[in-house]
Amino acid sequence: MGELSELLNIGKVVEEQLNQVGIYTYDQLKDTGSKQAWLRIKAIDASACIHRLYSLEGAILCVKKTQLQSDIKADLKQFYQQFSK
């Protein structure tokens, strides 16, 4: 496993998906942003859910996804809903 799996919320499967979409490092993930990284993953895995989006944001902010601030979660949920219809 690589650098990404050492981040909070990122396991082997999500790391492999990030690698498949061209993201290999924390800096690349941070520069890409959770929303765009999630969209790239969704393009290769239709089952990508809101929890994966929360996990990516948490990894960028270095917090557990369950500890994301409510305004951040609300923003991510609104974004997610655009693509889950």
ZAMIVO-451219 format. One record per residue: residue number from 1; residue in one letter; chain; x, y, z of N, C-alpha, C, O in turn. Coordinates in pm, 1 decimal. Example, Ala and Ser with C-alpha at 12.3 -4.5 7.8 and 13.67 -1.06 7.14 Angstrom:
// ZAMIVO-451219
+-----+---+---+----------+----------+----------+----------+----------+----------+----------+----------+----------+----------+----------+----------+
:   k : r : c :       nx :       ny :       nz :      cax :      cay :      caz :       cx :       cy :       cz :       ox :       oy :       oz :
+-----+---+---+----------+----------+----------+----------+----------+----------+----------+----------+----------+----------+----------+----------+
:   1 : A : A :   1319.0 :   -569.0 :    780.0 :   1230.0 :   -450.0 :    780.0 :   1320.0 :   -330.0 :    780.0 :   1423.6 :   -331.9 :    846.5 :
:   2 : S : A :   1285.0 :   -225.0 :    708.0 :   1367.0 :   -106.0 :    714.0 :   1290.0 :      3.0 :    787.0 :   1340.9 :    113.8 :    803.9 :
+-----+---+---+----------+----------+----------+----------+----------+----------+----------+----------+----------+----------+----------+----------+
END
This chain:
// ZAMIVO-451219
+-----+---+---+----------+----------+----------+----------+----------+----------+----------+----------+----------+----------+----------+----------+
:   k : r : c :       nx :       ny :       nz :      cax :      cay :      caz :       cx :       cy :       cz :       ox :       oy :       oz :
+-----+---+---+----------+----------+----------+----------+----------+----------+----------+----------+----------+----------+----------+----------+
:   1 : M : A :     83.2 :   -118.3 :      0.0 :      0.0 :      0.0 :      0.0 :     87.7 :    124.7 :      0.0 :    204.5 :    121.2 :     39.0 :
:   2 : G : A :     28.8 :    233.4 :    -44.3 :    105.8 :    355.2 :    -58.1 :     72.0 :    461.5 :     43.7 :     17.6 :    433.7 :    150.6 :
:   3 : E : A :    104.9 :    581.4 :      8.5 :     89.6 :    696.8 :     97.7 :    -56.0 :    723.5 :    134.6 :    -85.2 :    757.7 :    249.2 :
:   4 : L : A :   -146.7 :    708.4 :     40.1 :   -286.5 :    744.9 :     64.9 :   -352.4 :    659.5 :    172.1 :   -434.3 :    709.4 :    249.3 :
:   5 : S : A :   -317.8 :    532.5 :    177.7 :   -380.4 :    444.6 :    276.8 :   -336.1 :    476.9 :    418.8 :   -393.6 :    425.3 :    514.7 :
:   6 : E : A :   -235.8 :    560.6 :    433.0 :   -193.3 :    604.8 :    566.1 :   -279.4 :    719.9 :    617.6 :   -272.1 :    754.9 :    735.4 :
:   7 : L : A :   -360.9 :    778.7 :    529.9 :   -448.1 :    889.0 :    569.8 :   -571.3 :    835.7 :    641.1 :   -612.6 :    721.8 :    619.0 :
:   8 : L : A :   -629.9 :    918.7 :    726.7 :   -757.3 :    883.5 :    789.6 :   -860.9 :    857.6 :    680.8 :   -862.4 :    925.7 :    578.3 :
:   9 : N : A :   -946.6 :    759.8 :    703.5 :  -1060.9 :    729.1 :    618.3 :  -1027.3 :    659.6 :    486.5 :  -1118.3 :    621.8 :    412.7 :
:  10 : I : A :   -899.4 :    642.0 :    455.5 :   -862.0 :    584.6 :    325.9 :   -806.8 :    444.2 :    347.4 :   -700.5 :    425.5 :    406.6 :
:  11 : G : A :   -880.6 :    347.8 :    298.5 :   -836.2 :    209.4 :    304.9 :   -776.5 :    165.2 :    172.4 :   -758.7 :    245.2 :     80.5 :
:  12 : K : A :   -746.5 :     39.0 :    164.6 :   -680.7 :    -16.0 :     46.1 :   -764.2 :      2.5 :    -80.3 :   -711.1 :     40.7 :   -184.6 :
:  13 : V : A :   -894.4 :    -24.3 :    -71.8 :   -980.4 :    -16.2 :   -190.2 :   -989.4 :    126.6 :   -242.3 :   -976.0 :    150.1 :   -362.3 :
:  14 : V : A :  -1012.0 :    221.5 :   -152.7 :  -1022.3 :    361.5 :   -195.7 :   -887.5 :    410.4 :   -248.0 :   -882.7 :    486.0 :   -345.1 :
:  15 : E : A :   -779.5 :    368.7 :   -185.6 :   -647.4 :    405.5 :   -236.7 :   -629.4 :    353.0 :   -378.6 :   -580.9 :    425.5 :   -465.5 :
:  16 : E : A :   -667.6 :    228.3 :   -402.9 :   -655.5 :    171.0 :   -536.6 :   -740.2 :    248.5 :   -636.9 :   -697.8 :    270.5 :   -750.3 :
:  17 : Q : A :   -859.3 :    289.8 :   -595.6 :   -945.0 :    368.0 :   -685.0 :   -883.0 :    504.5 :   -713.8 :   -883.4 :    550.5 :   -828.0 :
:  18 : L : A :   -830.5 :    568.1 :   -611.2 :   -764.1 :    696.3 :   -632.1 :   -646.5 :    681.1 :   -727.8 :   -626.4 :    764.7 :   -815.9 :
:  19 : N : A :   -569.9 :    575.6 :   -710.8 :   -457.6 :    549.7 :   -801.2 :   -506.1 :    530.7 :   -944.8 :   -444.0 :    579.6 :  -1039.1 :
:  20 : Q : A :   -617.3 :    459.5 :   -960.2 :   -672.6 :    435.8 :  -1094.4 :   -712.7 :    565.1 :  -1164.2 :   -710.9 :    572.8 :  -1287.1 :
:  21 : V : A :   -748.6 :    666.2 :  -1086.5 :   -789.7 :    793.3 :  -1146.2 :   -677.5 :    897.9 :  -1141.7 :   -702.3 :   1016.8 :  -1161.9 :
:  22 : G : A :   -555.3 :    853.5 :  -1115.3 :   -438.7 :    939.9 :  -1125.2 :   -400.7 :   1016.4 :  -1000.3 :   -325.4 :   1113.5 :  -1008.0 :
:  23 : I : A :   -450.9 :    974.7 :   -885.7 :   -417.9 :   1041.2 :   -758.7 :   -336.7 :    944.3 :   -674.0 :   -384.7 :    837.2 :   -636.8 :
:  24 : Y : A :   -212.3 :    983.4 :   -643.7 :   -120.5 :    894.4 :   -573.5 :    -69.1 :    949.6 :   -441.4 :    -15.3 :    874.9 :   -359.6 :
:  25 : T : A :    -85.3 :   1080.3 :   -420.0 :    -29.6 :   1142.3 :   -300.3 :   -133.4 :   1230.3 :   -231.2 :   -235.3 :   1266.7 :   -290.0 :
:  26 : Y : A :   -105.8 :   1263.3 :   -106.5 :   -193.1 :   1355.0 :    -32.5 :   -203.5 :   1489.2 :   -105.2 :   -312.5 :   1544.5 :   -119.2 :
:  27 : D : A :    -89.6 :   1540.9 :   -151.2 :    -91.3 :   1670.5 :   -219.6 :   -178.2 :   1666.5 :   -344.5 :   -250.1 :   1762.1 :   -373.4 :
:  28 : Q : A :   -171.9 :   1556.4 :   -418.4 :   -256.2 :   1543.7 :   -537.1 :   -403.5 :   1539.0 :   -497.6 :   -487.4 :   1600.5 :   -563.4 :
:  29 : L : A :   -435.1 :   1466.7 :   -391.2 :   -572.5 :   1459.5 :   -343.1 :   -620.4 :   1597.1 :   -298.3 :   -730.5 :   1639.8 :   -333.2 :
:  30 : K : A :   -537.7 :   1665.5 :   -221.4 :   -574.0 :   1798.9 :   -171.9 :   -593.9 :   1895.2 :   -288.1 :   -690.4 :   1971.7 :   -288.7 :
:  31 : D : A :   -504.9 :   1892.8 :   -385.7 :   -515.1 :   1982.3 :   -501.0 :   -637.7 :   1950.5 :   -586.3 :   -700.0 :   2040.6 :   -642.4 :
:  32 : T : A :   -671.6 :   1823.8 :   -595.6 :   -787.5 :   1781.4 :   -674.4 :   -916.5 :   1817.4 :   -602.5 :  -1013.9 :   1859.9 :   -664.5 :
:  33 : G : A :   -915.8 :   1799.8 :   -471.6 :  -1034.7 :   1825.2 :   -390.6 :  -1121.9 :   1702.4 :   -382.3 :  -1120.6 :   1617.3 :   -471.2 :
:  34 : S : A :  -1197.4 :   1694.0 :   -275.3 :  -1278.7 :   1574.5 :   -251.4 :  -1386.3 :   1556.6 :   -357.6 :  -1412.7 :   1444.1 :   -400.1 :
:  35 : K : A :  -1448.0 :   1664.6 :   -400.6 :  -1557.6 :   1654.4 :   -497.0 :  -1508.6 :   1601.4 :   -631.3 :  -1568.3 :   1509.9 :   -688.0 :
:  36 : Q : A :  -1401.2 :   1658.4 :   -681.2 :  -1350.1 :   1613.3 :   -810.6 :  -1292.2 :   1472.2 :   -801.2 :  -1307.8 :   1392.5 :   -893.7 :
:  37 : A : A :  -1225.9 :   1441.3 :   -690.4 :  -1173.3 :   1305.3 :   -672.1 :  -1288.5 :   1205.2 :   -669.0 :  -1279.8 :   1097.9 :   -728.7 :
:  38 : W : A :  -1396.5 :   1240.9 :   -599.0 :  -1513.0 :   1152.9 :   -592.2 :  -1575.9 :   1134.2 :   -729.6 :  -1615.7 :   1023.2 :   -765.0 :
:  39 : L : A :  -1585.4 :   1242.2 :   -807.6 :  -1641.3 :   1230.5 :   -942.8 :  -1557.7 :   1136.6 :  -1029.2 :  -1611.8 :   1058.1 :  -1107.1 :
:  40 : R : A :  -1427.1 :   1145.0 :  -1015.1 :  -1338.8 :   1054.6 :  -1090.9 :  -1361.9 :    909.5 :  -1048.9 :  -1367.3 :    819.9 :  -1133.1 :
:  41 : I : A :  -1375.5 :    887.2 :   -918.9 :  -1401.4 :    751.6 :   -869.2 :  -1537.7 :    704.7 :   -916.6 :  -1552.2 :    589.9 :   -958.6 :
:  42 : K : A :  -1637.2 :    790.8 :   -910.7 :  -1772.3 :    753.1 :   -953.7 :  -1772.7 :    711.2 :  -1101.0 :  -1851.1 :    625.0 :  -1140.8 :
:  43 : A : A :  -1686.5 :    771.1 :  -1180.6 :  -1677.9 :    736.2 :  -1322.3 :  -1631.1 :    592.1 :  -1343.3 :  -1662.5 :    531.0 :  -1445.4 :
:  44 : I : A :  -1556.3 :    537.8 :  -1247.4 :  -1508.2 :    399.4 :  -1259.7 :  -1581.5 :    304.2 :  -1165.9 :  -1569.0 :    182.4 :  -1178.6 :
:  45 : D : A :  -1658.4 :    359.7 :  -1071.3 :  -1732.7 :    277.6 :   -975.6 :  -1866.1 :    344.2 :   -944.7 :  -1873.9 :    434.7 :   -861.6 :
:  46 : A : A :  -1969.8 :    298.7 :  -1011.9 :  -2101.9 :    359.7 :   -997.1 :  -2155.5 :    349.1 :   -854.7 :  -2249.2 :    420.7 :   -819.1 :
:  47 : S : A :  -2098.1 :    261.4 :   -772.7 :  -2146.9 :    245.2 :   -635.3 :  -2085.3 :    346.1 :   -538.2 :  -2112.9 :    340.1 :   -418.3 :
:  48 : A : A :  -2003.5 :    437.7 :   -587.1 :  -1941.3 :    538.0 :   -499.9 :  -2050.8 :    616.6 :   -428.2 :  -2134.1 :    681.2 :   -491.8 :
:  49 : C : A :  -2049.7 :    610.2 :   -296.2 :  -2158.5 :    667.6 :   -216.7 :  -2113.5 :    794.5 :   -144.9 :  -1997.8 :    835.8 :   -153.7 :
:  50 : I : A :  -2206.6 :    853.8 :    -75.0 :  -2178.0 :    977.5 :     -3.4 :  -2072.6 :    956.5 :    105.3 :  -1997.2 :   1048.4 :    137.2 :
:  51 : H : A :  -2067.1 :    837.9 :    161.3 :  -1967.3 :    810.9 :    266.4 :  -1826.2 :    813.7 :    209.4 :  -1731.6 :    851.0 :    278.7 :
:  52 : R : A :  -1812.0 :    774.5 :     84.3 :  -1680.0 :    783.4 :     21.2 :  -1642.7 :    930.0 :      2.1 :  -1527.1 :    967.8 :     20.9 :
:  53 : L : A :  -1739.1 :   1011.6 :    -34.8 :  -1715.1 :   1155.8 :    -48.0 :  -1674.9 :   1215.5 :     86.9 :  -1579.4 :   1292.8 :     94.9 :
:  54 : Y : A :  -1747.7 :   1179.7 :    192.8 :  -1712.0 :   1225.7 :    327.3 :  -1571.2 :   1179.1 :    365.0 :  -1494.1 :   1254.0 :    425.0 :
:  55 : S : A :  -1539.1 :   1056.6 :    329.7 :  -1406.9 :   1001.5 :    362.0 :  -1296.2 :   1080.3 :    293.5 :  -1193.2 :   1109.4 :    354.3 :
:  56 : L : A :  -1317.1 :   1114.3 :    168.8 :  -1216.6 :   1191.5 :     95.1 :  -1196.8 :   1329.1 :    157.2 :  -1083.6 :   1374.6 :    173.8 :
:  57 : E : A :  -1307.0 :   1395.0 :    191.4 :  -1296.6 :   1527.5 :    254.9 :  -1227.7 :   1516.0 :    390.6 :  -1143.0 :   1598.6 :    424.5 :
:  58 : G : A :  -1263.2 :   1415.4 :    467.1 :  -1199.1 :   1394.7 :    595.9 :  -1050.0 :   1369.1 :    582.3 :   -970.3 :   1417.6 :    662.6 :
:  59 : A : A :  -1012.8 :   1292.8 :    480.3 :   -870.7 :   1265.3 :    456.7 :   -795.1 :   1394.6 :    426.8 :   -683.4 :   1414.8 :    474.5 :
:  60 : I : A :   -856.6 :   1481.0 :    347.8 :   -792.6 :   1608.5 :    314.6 :   -778.3 :   1695.8 :    438.9 :   -675.7 :   1761.1 :    458.1 :
:  61 : L : A :   -881.3 :   1696.8 :    522.9 :   -880.3 :   1780.7 :    643.5 :   -814.0 :   1713.7 :    764.1 :   -798.9 :   1775.5 :    869.4 :
:  62 : C : A :   -774.5 :   1587.0 :    748.0 :   -710.1 :   1510.7 :    854.9 :   -801.9 :   1491.4 :    976.2 :   -759.2 :   1502.8 :   1091.1 :
:  63 : V : A :   -929.2 :   1461.9 :    947.2 :  -1025.4 :   1429.6 :   1052.2 :  -1105.4 :   1306.8 :   1010.1 :  -1119.4 :   1278.2 :    891.2 :
:  64 : K : A :  -1157.3 :   1235.2 :   1108.3 :  -1245.0 :   1123.0 :   1076.8 :  -1369.8 :   1176.0 :   1007.8 :  -1417.9 :   1284.9 :   1039.1 :
:  65 : K : A :  -1421.5 :   1098.0 :    913.5 :  -1538.8 :   1145.6 :    838.8 :  -1657.1 :   1173.8 :    930.4 :  -1740.2 :   1259.2 :    899.4 :
:  66 : T : A :  -1665.6 :   1104.1 :   1041.4 :  -1775.8 :   1126.2 :   1135.8 :  -1760.7 :   1256.9 :   1211.9 :  -1855.3 :   1302.5 :   1276.2 :
:  67 : Q : A :  -1642.3 :   1317.8 :   1205.2 :  -1616.6 :   1441.2 :   1278.2 :  -1614.0 :   1564.7 :   1188.2 :  -1573.3 :   1672.5 :   1231.4 :
:  68 : L : A :  -1657.9 :   1548.5 :   1062.1 :  -1666.1 :   1664.0 :    974.1 :  -1768.7 :   1762.6 :   1029.1 :  -1871.0 :   1721.4 :   1083.8 :
:  69 : Q : A :  -1742.7 :   1890.1 :   1015.2 :  -1836.1 :   1991.9 :   1061.2 :  -1966.0 :   1981.3 :    982.3 :  -1965.9 :   1941.7 :    865.8 :
:  70 : S : A :  -2075.5 :   2016.6 :   1046.1 :  -2207.1 :   1999.9 :    985.1 :  -2222.9 :   2082.2 :    857.4 :  -2290.9 :   2037.8 :    764.8 :
:  71 : D : A :  -2162.4 :   2200.3 :    849.9 :  -2174.3 :   2280.1 :    728.2 :  -2099.1 :   2215.4 :    612.0 :  -2142.9 :   2223.7 :    497.3 :
:  72 : I : A :  -1988.6 :   2152.4 :    640.7 :  -1913.1 :   2081.2 :    536.7 :  -1993.6 :   1960.8 :    488.8 :  -2004.8 :   1936.9 :    368.5 :
:  73 : K : A :  -2049.4 :   1885.2 :    583.0 :  -2131.7 :   1770.1 :    545.5 :  -2252.4 :   1813.2 :    463.1 :  -2288.4 :   1746.0 :    366.4 :
:  74 : A : A :  -2314.8 :   1923.6 :    500.0 :  -2430.8 :   1972.4 :    426.1 :  -2392.2 :   2010.6 :    283.2 :  -2465.1 :   1980.1 :    188.8 :
:  75 : D : A :  -2279.1 :   2076.4 :    267.5 :  -2231.0 :   2113.9 :    134.3 :  -2202.4 :   1989.1 :     50.4 :  -2240.0 :   1982.4 :    -66.7 :
:  76 : L : A :  -2136.3 :   1891.3 :    110.2 :  -2104.6 :   1767.9 :     38.6 :  -2231.8 :   1691.1 :      2.6 :  -2241.4 :   1633.3 :   -105.7 :
:  77 : K : A :  -2328.5 :   1690.7 :     93.1 :  -2454.4 :   1621.0 :     66.1 :  -2527.4 :   1685.7 :    -50.9 :  -2580.9 :   1616.4 :   -137.4 :
:  78 : Q : A :  -2529.4 :   1818.1 :    -53.3 :  -2594.1 :   1889.2 :   -163.9 :  -2523.9 :   1856.4 :   -296.0 :  -2589.8 :   1833.3 :   -397.3 :
:  79 : F : A :  -2391.9 :   1854.4 :   -294.8 :  -2314.5 :   1817.6 :   -413.6 :  -2347.0 :   1676.1 :   -457.4 :  -2372.4 :   1651.2 :   -575.3 :
:  80 : Y : A :  -2346.1 :   1583.5 :   -362.8 :  -2372.1 :   1442.1 :   -390.6 :  -2509.8 :   1423.0 :   -454.5 :  -2524.8 :   1344.9 :   -548.5 :
:  81 : Q : A :  -2608.5 :   1493.5 :   -403.9 :  -2745.5 :   1476.3 :   -451.0 :  -2761.9 :   1514.3 :   -598.3 :  -2853.6 :   1466.0 :   -664.7 :
:  82 : Q : A :  -2675.2 :   1598.9 :   -648.9 :  -2678.9 :   1634.5 :   -790.1 :  -2650.3 :   1513.8 :   -880.2 :  -2694.7 :   1508.8 :   -994.9 :
:  83 : F : A :  -2576.7 :   1418.5 :   -827.2 :  -2530.7 :   1305.0 :   -906.6 :  -2597.7 :   1173.6 :   -869.3 :  -2564.5 :   1069.0 :   -925.0 :
:  84 : S : A :  -2690.7 :   1178.2 :   -776.5 :  -2753.7 :   1054.3 :   -731.0 :  -2900.1 :   1044.3 :   -774.8 :  -2977.0 :    965.3 :   -719.9 :
:  85 : K : A :  -2936.3 :   1123.0 :   -871.3 :  -3076.8 :   1121.6 :   -918.8 :  -3093.3 :   1030.6 :  -1036.6 :  -3203.7 :   1017.1 :  -1089.2 :
+-----+---+---+----------+----------+----------+----------+----------+----------+----------+----------+----------+----------+----------+----------+
END
